[in-house]
Amino acid sequence: MTTTINTTSTSNIDRLGQLLALIAGLTKEADAIKDGLKNQANLSGEKEFLGDLFRAVYSETNRSTVDWKGVAKAMSIPAEVIAEHTRTTAVFSVKVSAL
């Protein structure tokens, strides 16, 4: 279902699309810089990088996650018990694409 909206909202939609495109490009550039710092840190052992305005510090840690579905299956926990302890919340999103 497509909803027609007024011109003020239309310009907001176009601006949102422009901003998201700009953010995507900037994120890609920032990620490339971070990858370069990571590579430099791994090669040289240097962990702190200074610019004229900012300082960047490289750190590396391990993160563990639990596969709760796997645990439930291994413990033979019935689906009903899982459902009793499952919380559902409303989530919204706005998808933007070029015309």
N, CA, C and O atoms as a GROMACS GRO file, in nm:
protein
  396
    1MET      N    1   0.084  -0.117   0.000
    1MET     CA    2   0.000   0.000   0.000
    1MET      C    3   0.088   0.123   0.000
    1MET      O    4   0.175   0.136   0.087
    2THR      N    5   0.069   0.214  -0.094
    2THR     CA    6   0.144   0.339  -0.102
    2THR      C    7   0.055   0.452  -0.055
    2THR      O    8  -0.060   0.463  -0.096
    3THR      N    9   0.110   0.535   0.030
    3THR     CA   10   0.035   0.649   0.082
    3THR      C   11   0.089   0.776   0.019
    3THR      O   12   0.210   0.797   0.016
    4THR      N   13   0.000   0.860  -0.031
    4THR     CA   14   0.040   0.989  -0.086
    4THR      C   15   0.048   1.089   0.028
    4THR      O   16  -0.041   1.095   0.113
    5ILE      N   17   0.156   1.167   0.030
    5ILE     CA   18   0.175   1.264   0.138
    5ILE      C   19   0.199   1.402   0.081
    5ILE      O   20   0.228   1.416  -0.038
    6ASN      N   21   0.188   1.504   0.164
    6ASN     CA   22   0.202   1.641   0.115
    6ASN      C   23   0.347   1.673   0.081
    6ASN      O   24   0.438   1.596   0.112
    7THR      N   25   0.370   1.788   0.016
    7THR     CA   26   0.504   1.822  -0.035
    7THR      C   27   0.604   1.846   0.076
    7THR      O   28   0.723   1.818   0.057
    8THR      N   29   0.561   1.897   0.191
    8THR     CA   30   0.655   1.916   0.301
    8THR      C   31   0.712   1.782   0.344
    8THR      O   32   0.833   1.769   0.363
    9SER      N   33   0.625   1.683   0.359
    9SER     CA   34   0.672   1.550   0.397
    9SER      C   35   0.756   1.489   0.286
    9SER      O   36   0.852   1.417   0.314
   10THR      N   37   0.721   1.516   0.161
   10THR     CA   38   0.798   1.464   0.048
   10THR      C   39   0.942   1.515   0.055
   10THR      O   40   1.036   1.439   0.036
   11SER      N   41   0.958   1.645   0.082
   11SER     CA   42   1.094   1.698   0.090
   11SER      C   43   1.167   1.638   0.210
   11SER      O   44   1.288   1.620   0.204
   12ASN      N   45   1.095   1.607   0.318
   12ASN     CA   46   1.158   1.540   0.431
   12ASN      C   47   1.203   1.400   0.394
   12ASN      O   48   1.309   1.354   0.437
   13ILE      N   49   1.124   1.331   0.314
   13ILE     CA   50   1.162   1.196   0.270
   13ILE      C   51   1.286   1.203   0.183
   13ILE      O   52   1.379   1.123   0.199
   14ASP      N   53   1.289   1.299   0.090
   14ASP     CA   54   1.406   1.314   0.004
   14ASP      C   55   1.529   1.351   0.087
   14ASP      O   56   1.638   1.300   0.062
   15ARG      N   57   1.512   1.439   0.186
   15ARG     CA   58   1.625   1.477   0.271
   15ARG      C   59   1.673   1.358   0.352
   15ARG      O   60   1.794   1.339   0.369
   16LEU      N   61   1.579   1.277   0.402
   16LEU     CA   62   1.617   1.156   0.476
   16LEU      C   63   1.700   1.064   0.388
   16LEU      O   64   1.804   1.012   0.431
   17GLY      N   65   1.656   1.043   0.264
   17GLY     CA   66   1.732   0.960   0.171
   17GLY      C   67   1.871   1.015   0.146
   17GLY      O   68   1.968   0.939   0.141
   18GLN      N   69   1.881   1.147   0.129
   18GLN     CA   70   2.011   1.210   0.107
   18GLN      C   71   2.102   1.192   0.228
   18GLN      O   72   2.220   1.159   0.215
   19LEU      N   73   2.046   1.212   0.347
   19LEU     CA   74   2.126   1.197   0.469
   19LEU      C   75   2.173   1.054   0.488
   19LEU      O   76   2.288   1.030   0.524
   20LEU      N   77   2.084   0.958   0.463
   20LEU     CA   78   2.124   0.818   0.478
   20LEU      C   79   2.233   0.780   0.378
   20LEU      O   80   2.324   0.703   0.411
   21ALA      N   81   2.224   0.833   0.256
   21ALA     CA   82   2.328   0.807   0.157
   21ALA      C   83   2.461   0.868   0.201
   21ALA      O   84   2.567   0.807   0.186
   22LEU      N   85   2.455   0.989   0.256
   22LEU     CA   86   2.576   1.055   0.305
   22LEU      C   87   2.637   0.978   0.420
   22LEU      O   88   2.758   0.957   0.426
   23ILE      N   89   2.552   0.935   0.513
   23ILE     CA   90   2.599   0.856   0.628
   23ILE      C   91   2.664   0.727   0.581
   23ILE      O   92   2.768   0.687   0.634
   24ALA      N   93   2.604   0.661   0.483
   24ALA     CA   94   2.661   0.535   0.432
   24ALA      C   95   2.800   0.558   0.374
   24ALA      O   96   2.892   0.480   0.399
   25GLY      N   97   2.816   0.666   0.298
   25GLY     CA   98   2.948   0.697   0.242
   25GLY      C   99   3.049   0.730   0.349
   25GLY      O  100   3.164   0.686   0.343
   26LEU      N  101   3.008   0.808   0.448
   26LEU     CA  102   3.097   0.845   0.557
   26LEU      C  103   3.133   0.724   0.642
   26LEU      O  104   3.247   0.712   0.688
   27THR      N  105   3.037   0.635   0.664
   27THR     CA  106   3.064   0.513   0.741
   27THR      C  107   3.166   0.425   0.669
   27THR      O  108   3.256   0.369   0.731
   28LYS      N  109   3.152   0.414   0.537
   28LYS     CA  110   3.247   0.336   0.458
   28LYS      C  111   3.388   0.395   0.470
   28LYS      O  112   3.485   0.322   0.485
   29GLU      N  113   3.397   0.527   0.462
   29GLU     CA  114   3.526   0.594   0.474
   29GLU      C  115   3.585   0.575   0.615
   29GLU      O  116   3.704   0.546   0.629
   30ALA      N  117   3.502   0.590   0.717
   30ALA     CA  118   3.548   0.572   0.855
   30ALA      C  119   3.594   0.428   0.879
   30ALA      O  120   3.696   0.406   0.944
   31ASP      N  121   3.520   0.331   0.826
   31ASP     CA  122   3.559   0.191   0.841
   31ASP      C  123   3.693   0.162   0.774
   31ASP      O  124   3.774   0.085   0.826
   32ALA      N  125   3.717   0.224   0.659
   32ALA     CA  126   3.846   0.206   0.590
   32ALA      C  127   3.960   0.263   0.674
   32ALA      O  128   4.067   0.202   0.682
   33ILE      N  129   3.938   0.377   0.736
   33ILE     CA  130   4.041   0.437   0.822
   33ILE      C  131   4.065   0.347   0.943
   33ILE      O  132   4.180   0.324   0.981
   34LYS      N  133   3.956   0.297   1.004
   34LYS     CA  134   3.971   0.206   1.118
   34LYS      C  135   4.048   0.080   1.080
   34LYS      O  136   4.132   0.033   1.157
   35ASP      N  137   4.019   0.026   0.962
   35ASP     CA  138   4.092  -0.093   0.915
   35ASP      C  139   4.240  -0.063   0.899
   35ASP      O  140   4.325  -0.147   0.933
   36GLY      N  141   4.273   0.055   0.849
   36GLY     CA  142   4.412   0.094   0.835
   36GLY      C  143   4.482   0.105   0.969
   36GLY      O  144   4.596   0.061   0.985
   37LEU      N  145   4.412   0.164   1.068
   37LEU     CA  146   4.470   0.175   1.202
   37LEU      C  147   4.488   0.036   1.264
   37LEU      O  148   4.588   0.010   1.331
   38LYS      N  149   4.391  -0.052   1.242
   38LYS     CA  150   4.401  -0.189   1.294
   38LYS      C  151   4.522  -0.259   1.234
   38LYS      O  152   4.600  -0.323   1.304
   39ASN      N  153   4.538  -0.246   1.102
   39ASN     CA  154   4.654  -0.308   1.036
   39ASN      C  155   4.784  -0.252   1.087
   39ASN      O  156   4.880  -0.326   1.112
   40GLN      N  157   4.789  -0.120   1.103
   40GLN     CA  158   4.911  -0.056   1.154
   40GLN      C  159   4.940  -0.103   1.296
   40GLN      O  160   5.056  -0.129   1.330
   41ALA      N  161   4.837  -0.113   1.379
   41ALA     CA  162   4.854  -0.158   1.517
   41ALA      C  163   4.906  -0.301   1.521
   41ALA      O  164   4.994  -0.334   1.601
   42ASN      N  165   4.852  -0.387   1.435
   42ASN     CA  166   4.896  -0.527   1.432
   42ASN      C  167   5.038  -0.540   1.380
   42ASN      O  168   5.112  -0.628   1.425
   43LEU      N  169   5.078  -0.455   1.286
   43LEU     CA  170   5.214  -0.464   1.231
   43LEU      C  171   5.318  -0.402   1.324
   43LEU      O  172   5.428  -0.456   1.340
   44SER      N  173   5.284  -0.289   1.384
   44SER     CA  174   5.384  -0.215   1.461
   44SER      C  175   5.372  -0.233   1.612
   44SER      O  176   5.466  -0.203   1.686
   45GLY      N  177   5.258  -0.281   1.658
   45GLY     CA  178   5.236  -0.290   1.802
   45GLY      C  179   5.190  -0.159   1.862
   45GLY      O  180   5.156  -0.153   1.980
   46GLU      N  181   5.190  -0.054   1.781
   46GLU     CA  182   5.145   0.077   1.828
   46GLU      C  183   4.994   0.074   1.848
   46GLU      O  184   4.920   0.027   1.761
   47LYS      N  185   4.946   0.123   1.962
   47LYS     CA  186   4.804   0.118   1.993
   47LYS      C  187   4.739   0.256   2.001
   47LYS      O  188   4.616   0.267   2.000
   48GLU      N  189   4.818   0.361   2.008
   48GLU     CA  190   4.764   0.496   2.019
   48GLU      C  191   4.808   0.578   1.898
   48GLU      O  192   4.925   0.576   1.859
   49PHE      N  193   4.713   0.649   1.842
   49PHE     CA  194   4.739   0.730   1.723
   49PHE      C  195   4.688   0.871   1.749
   49PHE      O  196   4.575   0.891   1.792
   50LEU      N  197   4.775   0.969   1.722
   50LEU     CA  198   4.739   1.108   1.748
   50LEU      C  199   4.723   1.185   1.620
   50LEU      O  200   4.805   1.176   1.529
   51GLY      N  201   4.614   1.263   1.613
   51GLY     CA  202   4.594   1.357   1.505
   51GLY      C  203   4.611   1.497   1.561
   51GLY      O  204   4.657   1.514   1.674
   52ASP      N  205   4.576   1.597   1.483
   52ASP     CA  206   4.583   1.734   1.533
   52ASP      C  207   4.467   1.765   1.628
   52ASP      O  208   4.481   1.848   1.719
   53LEU      N  209   4.354   1.699   1.609
   53LEU     CA  210   4.235   1.728   1.688
   53LEU      C  211   4.186   1.610   1.771
   53LEU      O  212   4.118   1.630   1.872
   54PHE      N  213   4.219   1.489   1.729
   54PHE     CA  214   4.165   1.371   1.794
   54PHE      C  215   4.273   1.268   1.821
   54PHE      O  216   4.381   1.271   1.761
   55ARG      N  217   4.243   1.178   1.913
   55ARG     CA  218   4.330   1.066   1.947
   55ARG      C  219   4.249   0.939   1.924
   55ARG      O  220   4.132   0.933   1.959
   56ALA      N  221   4.310   0.838   1.865
   56ALA     CA  222   4.247   0.708   1.845
   56ALA      C  223   4.329   0.604   1.919
   56ALA      O  224   4.452   0.605   1.914
   57VAL      N  225   4.260   0.514   1.988
   57VAL     CA  226   4.326   0.406   2.060
   57VAL      C  227   4.270   0.273   2.009
   57VAL      O  228   4.149   0.252   2.007
   58TYR      N  229   4.360   0.186   1.968
   58TYR     CA  230   4.320   0.053   1.919
   58TYR      C  231   4.320  -0.043   2.037
   58TYR      O  232   4.414  -0.047   2.115
   59SER      N  233   4.213  -0.121   2.048
   59SER     CA  234   4.208  -0.226   2.149
   59SER      C  235   4.140  -0.348   2.088
   59SER      O  236   4.060  -0.338   1.995
   60GLU      N  237   4.175  -0.461   2.143
   60GLU     CA  238   4.119  -0.586   2.093
   60GLU      C  239   4.074  -0.670   2.212
   60GLU      O  240   4.151  -0.691   2.306
   61THR      N  241   3.951  -0.717   2.208
   61THR     CA  242   3.898  -0.801   2.314
   61THR      C  243   3.820  -0.916   2.252
   61THR      O  244   3.788  -0.913   2.133
   62ASN      N  245   3.790  -1.014   2.332
   62ASN     CA  246   3.706  -1.125   2.288
   62ASN      C  247   3.565  -1.104   2.344
   62ASN      O  248   3.549  -1.061   2.458
   63ARG      N  249   3.466  -1.135   2.264
   63ARG     CA  250   3.327  -1.126   2.308
   63ARG      C  251   3.265  -1.264   2.295
   63ARG      O  252   3.277  -1.329   2.192
   64SER      N  253   3.198  -1.306   2.400
   64SER     CA  254   3.131  -1.436   2.399
   64SER      C  255   2.980  -1.415   2.394
   64SER      O  256   2.926  -1.324   2.458
   65THR      N  257   2.914  -1.499   2.319
   65THR     CA  258   2.769  -1.497   2.314
   65THR      C  259   2.720  -1.639   2.339
   65THR      O  260   2.789  -1.737   2.312
   66VAL      N  261   2.599  -1.648   2.391
   66VAL     CA  262   2.540  -1.779   2.422
   66VAL      C  263   2.433  -1.810   2.318
   66VAL      O  264   2.347  -1.727   2.289
   67ASP      N  265   2.440  -1.928   2.263
   67ASP     CA  266   2.337  -1.976   2.170
   67ASP      C  267   2.224  -2.035   2.253
   67ASP      O  268   2.222  -2.154   2.281
   68TRP      N  269   2.130  -1.947   2.293
   68TRP     CA  270   2.022  -1.990   2.381
   68TRP      C  271   1.930  -2.093   2.316
   68TRP      O  272   1.876  -2.180   2.385
   69LYS      N  273   1.912  -2.086   2.187
   69LYS     CA  274   1.833  -2.188   2.118
   69LYS      C  275   1.901  -2.324   2.131
   69LYS      O  276   1.836  -2.426   2.154
   70GLY      N  277   2.032  -2.324   2.115
   70GLY     CA  278   2.108  -2.448   2.129
   70GLY      C  279   2.104  -2.502   2.271
   70GLY      O  280   2.093  -2.623   2.292
   71VAL      N  281   2.111  -2.412   2.370
   71VAL     CA  282   2.103  -2.454   2.510
   71VAL      C  283   1.966  -2.514   2.538
   71VAL      O  284   1.954  -2.619   2.601
   72ALA      N  285   1.860  -2.446   2.490
   72ALA     CA  286   1.724  -2.496   2.512
   72ALA      C  287   1.707  -2.634   2.449
   72ALA      O  288   1.644  -2.722   2.508
   73LYS      N  289   1.761  -2.651   2.330
   73LYS     CA  290   1.750  -2.780   2.262
   73LYS      C  291   1.829  -2.888   2.338
   73LYS      O  292   1.780  -2.999   2.357
   74ALA      N  293   1.950  -2.854   2.381
   74ALA     CA  294   2.033  -2.950   2.454
   74ALA      C  295   1.971  -2.990   2.586
   74ALA      O  296   1.989  -3.103   2.632
   75MET      N  297   1.897  -2.899   2.648
   75MET     CA  298   1.833  -2.926   2.776
   75MET      C  299   1.692  -2.980   2.760
   75MET      O  300   1.621  -3.004   2.858
   76SER      N  301   1.650  -3.000   2.633
   76SER     CA  302   1.515  -3.050   2.601
   76SER      C  303   1.406  -2.965   2.666
   76SER      O  304   1.309  -3.018   2.720
   77ILE      N  305   1.422  -2.834   2.660
   77ILE     CA  306   1.322  -2.743   2.716
   77ILE      C  307   1.208  -2.730   2.615
   77ILE      O  308   1.231  -2.696   2.499
   78PRO      N  309   1.086  -2.758   2.658
   78PRO     CA  310   0.971  -2.753   2.566
   78PRO      C  311   0.948  -2.612   2.512
   78PRO      O  312   0.978  -2.513   2.578
   79ALA      N  313   0.895  -2.604   2.392
   79ALA     CA  314   0.865  -2.476   2.328
   79ALA      C  315   0.770  -2.392   2.412
   79ALA      O  316   0.778  -2.269   2.411
   80GLU      N  317   0.679  -2.457   2.485
   80GLU     CA  318   0.584  -2.384   2.569
   80GLU      C  319   0.655  -2.308   2.681
   80GLU      O  320   0.618  -2.196   2.714
   81VAL      N  321   0.757  -2.369   2.739
   81VAL     CA  322   0.834  -2.304   2.846
   81VAL      C  323   0.910  -2.185   2.789
   81VAL      O  324   0.916  -2.078   2.851
   82ILE      N  325   0.966  -2.203   2.672
   82ILE     CA  326   1.037  -2.092   2.607
   82ILE      C  327   0.939  -1.979   2.578
   82ILE      O  328   0.971  -1.862   2.601
   83ALA      N  329   0.821  -2.013   2.528
   83ALA     CA  330   0.720  -1.910   2.497
   83ALA      C  331   0.679  -1.834   2.622
   83ALA      O  332   0.656  -1.713   2.616
   84GLU      N  333   0.669  -1.902   2.736
   84GLU     CA  334   0.633  -1.837   2.862
   84GLU      C  335   0.736  -1.734   2.905
   84GLU      O  336   0.703  -1.638   2.974
   85HIS      N  337   0.859  -1.754   2.864
   85HIS     CA  338   0.968  -1.665   2.906
   85HIS      C  339   1.020  -1.579   2.790
   85HIS      O  340   1.132  -1.528   2.794
   86THR      N  341   0.937  -1.563   2.689
   86THR     CA  342   0.974  -1.482   2.574
   86THR      C  343   0.898  -1.350   2.581
   86THR      O  344   0.777  -1.347   2.602
   87ARG      N  345   0.972  -1.241   2.564
   87ARG     CA  346   0.913  -1.108   2.567
   87ARG      C  347   0.905  -1.055   2.425
   87ARG      O  348   1.001  -1.065   2.349
   88THR      N  349   0.791  -0.999   2.389
   88THR     CA  350   0.772  -0.940   2.257
   88THR      C  351   0.752  -0.791   2.272
   88THR      O  352   0.671  -0.746   2.353
   89THR      N  353   0.826  -0.714   2.192
   89THR     CA  354   0.811  -0.568   2.194
   89THR      C  355   0.788  -0.518   2.053
   89THR      O  356   0.831  -0.581   1.956
   90ALA      N  357   0.720  -0.406   2.043
   90ALA     CA  358   0.694  -0.346   1.912
   90ALA      C  359   0.821  -0.280   1.861
   90ALA      O  360   0.894  -0.216   1.938
   91VAL      N  361   0.847  -0.295   1.734
   91VAL     CA  362   0.964  -0.236   1.670
   91VAL      C  363   0.917  -0.172   1.540
   91VAL      O  364   0.832  -0.227   1.470
   92PHE      N  365   0.971  -0.056   1.509
   92PHE     CA  366   0.935   0.006   1.382
   92PHE      C  367   1.060   0.038   1.304
   92PHE      O  368   1.169   0.052   1.362
   93SER      N  369   1.045   0.049   1.175
   93SER     CA  370   1.158   0.088   1.091
   93SER      C  371   1.106   0.168   0.974
   93SER      O  372   0.989   0.156   0.936
   94VAL      N  373   1.192   0.248   0.918
   94VAL     CA  374   1.161   0.324   0.796
   94VAL      C  375   1.266   0.285   0.694
   94VAL      O  376   1.385   0.311   0.715
   95LYS      N  377   1.226   0.225   0.586
   95LYS     CA  378   1.316   0.187   0.479
   95LYS      C  379   1.310   0.295   0.371
   95LYS      O  380   1.202   0.338   0.332
   96VAL      N  381   1.425   0.337   0.324
   96VAL     CA  382   1.432   0.442   0.223
   96VAL      C  383   1.506   0.387   0.103
   96VAL      O  384   1.612   0.325   0.118
   97SER      N  385   1.454   0.409  -0.016
   97SER     CA  386   1.521   0.367  -0.138
   97SER      C  387   1.500   0.474  -0.245
   97SER      O  388   1.400   0.545  -0.244
   98ALA      N  389   1.594   0.484  -0.335
   98ALA     CA  390   1.585   0.581  -0.443
   98ALA      C  391   1.475   0.539  -0.541
   98ALA      O  392   1.450   0.420  -0.560
   99LEU      N  393   1.411   0.636  -0.600
   99LEU     CA  394   1.306   0.607  -0.699
   99LEU      C  395   1.364   0.572  -0.832
   99LEU      O  396   1.290   0.544  -0.927
   0.00000   0.00000   0.00000
